[in-house]
Amino acid sequence: MSEQRSAEQSPEGWDKAASKYEGNVELITAAFARKMFDHVDLTPSTQLLDVAAGAGVVALSAARLGANVLATDFSPKMADR
């Protein structure tokens, strides 16, 4: 017996949302990342793991500030962005 999953519970659902993500969620996430990293001392020795990274807004922000970042997402189209 297989259980039906919602769009948010599958990579395919997030693949479909990827094209709309930039204009909406990424802007909010970028603002959050800026405020969050105001309170974190990131250095080249900082290791950051971003799980469910989406398009990588938080991961890229951390990398630009000097952290060593590994980001992953189960939606190939989100990660490709």
C-alpha positions in Angstrom: 0.0 0.0 0.0 1.6 3.3 -1.1 0.8 6.5 0.6 0.2 9.6 -1.6 2.6 12.4 -0.8 2.0 16.1 -1.1 4.1 18.2 -3.5 6.2 19.5 -0.6 7.2 15.9 0.3 8.7 15.0 -3.1 11.6 16.2 -5.2 9.3 16.5 -8.2 7.0 18.9 -6.3 10.0 21.2 -5.5 11.3 20.8 -9.0 8.0 22.3 -10.3 8.3 25.2 -7.7 11.9 26.0 -8.6 11.1 28.5 -11.3 8.9 30.5 -9.0 11.2 30.3 -6.0 13.6 33.1 -7.0 11.0 35.8 -7.1 9.4 34.9 -3.8 11.1 32.8 -1.2 14.7 33.7 -2.1 14.2 37.4 -1.3 12.9 36.6 2.1 15.6 34.0 2.7 18.3 36.4 1.7 17.1 39.0 4.2 17.0 36.4 6.9 20.5 35.2 6.0 21.9 38.7 6.2 20.4 39.2 9.7 21.4 35.8 10.9 25.0 36.2 9.8 25.2 39.5 11.6 25.2 37.4 14.8 27.6 34.6 13.7 31.3 34.9 13.4 32.1 33.1 10.1 35.7 32.3 9.4 37.6 30.1 7.0 37.6 27.4 9.7 33.8 27.6 10.0 32.1 24.5 8.5 28.4 25.0 7.6 26.1 22.2 6.4 22.9 23.5 4.7 20.4 20.7 4.4 17.3 21.4 2.3 19.3 24.3 0.9 16.9 25.1 -1.9 18.7 27.4 -4.4 21.5 27.9 -1.9 20.8 31.5 -0.7 22.0 30.8 2.9 24.9 28.6 1.8 26.1 31.1 -0.8 25.8 34.0 1.7 27.9 32.0 4.2 30.5 31.1 1.6 30.9 34.8 0.6 31.6 35.6 4.2 34.4 33.0 4.3 32.8 29.8 5.6 33.5 26.3 4.2 30.0 25.3 3.0 28.4 22.0 1.9 24.8 22.4 0.7 22.3 19.7 -0.4 18.7 19.5 -1.5 16.6 16.6 -2.7 15.2 18.6 -5.6 17.7 18.6 -8.5 16.1 21.7 -10.1 16.4 23.7 -6.9 20.0 22.7 -6.4 20.9 23.5 -10.1 19.8 27.1 -9.6 
